[in-house]
Structure formats: structure tokens, C-alpha cells
Amino acid sequence: MKQASRLVLLTGVLVMIATAAQGAGFAIWEMGIKSSGMGGVATASAGDPAAIFYNPAGLARLDGAQLSLDLTAIDITTEFSGVAPHPGHGVTERLADPFFLLPQFYVTAPVGERFALGLGFNTPYGLSVEWADPETFTGRHVATFTDLKTYFVTPSVAWRATDRMSLGFGLNLVMAEVELNRNIVEILGNPTEVGKVSIQGDNDLELGYNFGLLVDMGPRTTLGLNVKSRIDLELAGDADFTPFTGYEAVIPADGPVETELPLPSLVSIGVSHRFGDRLRVEFNFNRIQWSAFETLDLHFPESPEADESIREEYANTSQFRLGVEYQATPSLVLRAGGVRDETPQPTGSCGPVLPDADRTGISLGASWCRGAVTLEAYNLFLFLDEREVRDNFDGYQGDYRTYTNLMGAGLTYHF
């Protein structure tokens, strides 16, 4: 019974931190409609209140007070083909047509001639994964349904230090919640499914920071720097067990589990250049310190002898993002972009809890302004490389193919 309890709760924590988000790893970069239409570039520009997320130094360069309400929809298609020894050749699985909505909210206002304040709300880590036909899914001993949500509230301040340089700083106030459903397997002579478990948990308020710098190198060129701190989420959950008939004696009692999840630090460097009065091009390079997620340390307050340290072996990764913006008319702006993201996840960690891979994306976007209102929309076509997994830590081997479509719309009001 101790073995079953340890395996169930261990897998539960793994799943709750490794939900299938659509940035590399379990991050989501599409936290602003305008930026997303340009492939996610915004480190070297100050176009809208989403600068609170991409580079708070840009707040000091916005005109007047502004309010942005954005909504992004994410549609994911993932297919899995098994190989021997488990689950075997000919086995195919898929996600249960997931569709997610992510809201963002930003408000900014100038304070005097050189300062600006801002407040943002977004969800840059999370999403859910649910496999179709959970009763027969061959990876149901790992996970059938997971849901991880993070909520970031970011008060920010920016200072126009000189006519050519601005600085910005924001605090990240972070809350998270998680849910997991999976089947329990016990070794009773042979591996036997003996019940189900549902794990739910959350954390207390965590704190991080976000620093930005913008420097004009000339009348048409701007350099930008954004630094996001690492945030260690202290997660605590409770497991609710449901035994199958006849296996009540081997199902463990409900119990707590605790762990820490590092949300990685990030450094983004960008350069923006204008060609004439209508065309602007921006390039961003992001470096993400995923190596902070090297092991997962599990603590069982009621059974300390079951504490474990699990290998994850994530690696630091890079993102390359290029965007173009064209002022077609005084009211209409057209955008496009390209994305290349590296996955931090080794094949050993790639499985039902997170079938991640390197990804390539193409985005299109537009905005239309009338009076004090600007309407914006984008679509990002995201293609993940096929991932061949033959050394999964849970022994679940096969090939993953994933395609994701992200689309969003937003409204910005200029006071």
C-alpha cells in the first residue's frame, strides 16, 4: 500500500506541474494581442499596455491613460502512436479536442511627464490536458485529466529617465491551482488497476519581479531588455482515492503531498527598426533558465520515509522571434511574424503529462483604430516537431504529433 501511495502521489505532482501549455515547456508567451500578431515580439517596442508583460519600460512611452481587454483561444491537436514494449505498436491515442480561453487585462496611466503606472492580469503558465476515452487510454496510469492554472497580478511603474532611455519595474503576484485525475496501478503478482485518484491543490501567494529597459539608438532604432525573475511555487495538494470493487484493502488512505515548482527566470533582448514612416521590423531573442527544473523533490508530511527526488533534467532554451508591422492606412495596421522555440524537455520526460517538442510558428495580425478605440486580432499557426520517445521515464514509449492554433482579439480604449 505504501508503494501505491507513493506512486500515485508522485505521478500526481508530476502531472500538476507539467501541464501541456503551448509555449516551450509549460509557459505561454501570447499575453498581448498586438505582440502575438508579430510573432510575440515586444521587448524593443512600446505599442500598448501589454508592455506590462513584455517590457514595463514601455509604459513611460504610451500616450495618455489606456485600458486593454484581451482574450486568446487555444485549440490543440495531439496524436500518439505507441511502440513496443509499452503500449505496443498499433496503439493510437489523441487528446479530447481541447479548447481553452485565456483572458488578459491591462490598465496604464501617466503620472506627470516622466512616470507611468500600470496594472496587469494574465495567465502565462498553465492550460489543461485531457486524453480521449479515459477509461481505455493506455496511459491512464500516468494521467487522464490535468488542469493547472496560474494567475499573475502585476503592478508596474516606469520612468522616462531621459528622452532616449526609459526604465520599468513590475511585481508579479502569483497564485496557482491544480487538479489531476488518474488510475492507480498496484503490483499484485501482475500490474493491476485497483482504483482512481483525484488530486487537487493550490499555493499561497508567491512573489517575483519584472525589469525592463528601452534605449533609442537613433531616430529609427530602439533596443530593449526585459528580465523576469524565477518564482518558486510551493504547492500543496490532497489526494482523494476511489477503489474499484474488491480492492478496497489495497487503496491507500487520503493524504497530502507537497513540492516546489520553479517558474524559470527569463532574459529577453530585442531590437526594433523603422524603415520609412510605415514599416517597422523587430527581432527578439529570449533565453529561459529551465535548468532550474532539474529534479522534482517530493515531501509527504505524514510519511516522510516516502520522500523522493525525481529526475526531470530540463535544459536552458532559446526562443527566436521576428515580427513586421505595416501602417496600411491611418486606421489600419497589418502584422506578421515568425517563431522558433526550443523545448527544454528531454525525451525521458516527454509523455502523457507533457508531450512537448521544438516548435515553429507563423502569425498574422491586424488592428483598426477609430477615435479612442482600437480593435485588434491575431492568429498564430504553431507546428510542433514530431517527437520520437524511446526512453520515457515512465516506460510509455511512442511518437507524438501536435499542432496548435492560437487566435485572439482585444480592445484598447484611450482615455
Protein Blocks (a to p, Z undefined) as FASTA:
>chain_A
ZZmmmmmmmmmmmmmmmcccfbehjbdfblcfklmmnoopaklgcfbfklmmmomklmmm
cgcjdddddddddddddddddddfbebehiacddehiadddddddddddehjkbccdddd
ddfbgcjdddehkllomklmmombdcdddddddddddddfblmbccdddddddddddddd
ddddddehiacdfbdcdddddddddddddddddddfbfkbccdddddddddddddddddd
dddehilmmpccdddddddddddddddddddddehjkbccddddddddfklmmbccdddf
klmmlgccddfkpacdddddddddddfbfkbccdddddddddfbdfklgcfklccddddd
ddddddddehjbccddddddddddddddfkbfklpacddddddddddddddddZZ
